[in-house]
Amino acid sequence: MNKSEVYPDTIGVTKDGDLTLGGITLSELAKKYETPLYIIDEKTFRRKVQNYTSCIKENYNNYLILYAAKAFAAAAIFRIADNTALGLDIVSGGELYLAEKCNFPKNKIYFHGNNKSKEEIDYVIKNDAAKIICDNFHELDLIQKSASDHKKKVDILIRLTPGIECHTHDYIKTGHLDSKFGFDIEYLDEILKIIKQHEDKISLKGFHSHIGSQIFELKPYSDSIDILLDQYKYAKEKYGFILDEINIGGGLGISYISSDDPVDIEDLAKAVTSKLKDKCNKLNLKLPKLICEPGRSIIGTSGITIYTAGSIKQVPNGRKYVSVDGGMADNPRPITYQAKYTALVANKMNQPEKETVTIAGRYCETGDILIQDISLPRISPGDIIAMFGTGAYNYSMSSNYNTIPRPACIIVNEGVAEVIIERENYKDITSKHLIPKRLS
Ligand SMILES: Cc1ncc(COP(=O)(O)O)c(C=O)c1O
């Protein structure tokens, strides 16, 4: 088979035409763990981390790569992230709780979000649990008050919207970005005055920007650094802030289908670090620590989902629908953003005969279509369908729609498969339901 970037590194095919991952046939995994099943290929994950690390290290020696937990928050993945020297980008008390359960080093956790609660902020500040990426004036006020209450000095970064809008293949620079996230740069004076006023409680470490997701270009990253560093210069000259860190967000795109052509991590690292060095040199600024926070480009193609085919419907003179045992609740991306995926029939890899089918989910929504019009070997009920590129924003965005339990997630490596998130059962997903006495 043609091993494109869409597939995990260890994908293979046995002589009998069975697809394998991590040295195990997917049919075997389906039998043992049932379907739908999320599978993470540990080798791909580690290679992606290694790739980010070595490409940045080659060009810049003061850096920290954060794994964006929102892409897939799992304890085992947090453990590998820590073991491979990554930090963590989190967005909720829940992600923080999981990180703490895994003994993730506090000083490498950065807390994001456009509406962090007072409780979350208080907890973080009281326990020195993370650095805070401050998103808005309301939060700046909460941080200042909480720092005062807990007699702490809090490290923060300020999230700015540099006026760069990305949509996968193209981007525009706008004066003011219409986004719920971050401060508009126009408010910089106001922000810096507040921080200056509370300098005993707040330590400004730097600025952050995240310009979008599934980005296929380099220029928006270097433009964003350009704009951010102008603010470093301004903050230094007008207010005397010497800022140590710059966080360029995540967002690098991946191949979901073979026509996707993402940027190499190596090229991203070169573009970003050379822009940083040139611009700091030009503005006479000290080189800040470079922080980035990729999610999808680390975990995305490390993950696949396997399903079992069930009912098959031929519309007279129309489409052939193959329904599988999962769908929009385990992968909401197709129905939410019309995301495109590719698939293979895992137990029919040496069958040359093909037909065009549409892979439909089992959920009660007409729009629950996982892949429209894909050419695959003739499918029968019981065949195993493997969908690729499902490592990011699948489990983490999954739901119990139709009161269906979430699938299990396993990790495979060198012929060994291990469960990292157990399959839910009916009891799990109904255990919080209560019937008021008067209704019994
Ligand atoms: C602030 C921030 N950082 C990092 C990420 C990770 O992005 P990606 O998974 O596209 O790399 C996101 C995703 O939405 C984000 O909002």
The ligand as an SDF file (V2000), in Angstrom:
LIG
                    3D

 16 16  0  0  0  0  0  0  0  0999 V2000
   -5.0190   28.4920   22.1560 C   0  0  0  0  0  0  0  0  0  0  0  0
   -4.8520   27.2220   21.4060 C   0  0  0  0  0  0  0  0  0  0  0  0
   -3.6390   26.6450   21.3940 N   0  0  0  0  0  0  0  0  0  0  0  0
   -3.4300   25.4680   20.7510 C   0  0  0  0  0  0  0  0  0  0  0  0
   -4.4520   24.8340   20.0700 C   0  0  0  0  0  0  0  0  0  0  0  0
   -4.1600   23.5440   19.3740 C   0  0  0  0  0  0  0  0  0  0  0  0
   -4.4000   23.6510   18.0180 O   0  0  0  0  0  0  0  0  0  0  0  0
   -4.0490   22.4530   17.0470 P   0  0  0  0  0  0  0  0  0  0  0  0
   -4.6110   21.2210   17.6330 O   0  0  0  0  0  0  0  0  0  0  0  0
   -4.7210   22.8440   15.7770 O   0  0  0  0  0  0  0  0  0  0  0  0
   -2.5620   22.4000   16.9390 O   0  0  0  0  0  0  0  0  0  0  0  0
   -5.7300   25.4160   20.0400 C   0  0  0  0  0  0  0  0  0  0  0  0
   -6.8270   24.7720   19.3150 C   0  0  0  0  0  0  0  0  0  0  0  0
   -7.9160   25.2140   19.1780 O   0  0  0  0  0  0  0  0  0  0  0  0
   -5.9390   26.6450   20.7430 C   0  0  0  0  0  0  0  0  0  0  0  0
   -7.1330   27.2320   20.7650 O   0  0  0  0  0  0  0  0  0  0  0  0
  1  2  1  0
  2  3  1  0
  2 15  2  0
  3  4  2  0
  4  5  1  0
  5  6  1  0
  5 12  2  0
  6  7  1  0
  7  8  1  0
  8  9  2  0
  8 10  1  0
  8 11  1  0
 12 13  1  0
 12 15  1  0
 13 14  2  0
 15 16  1  0
M  END
$$$$
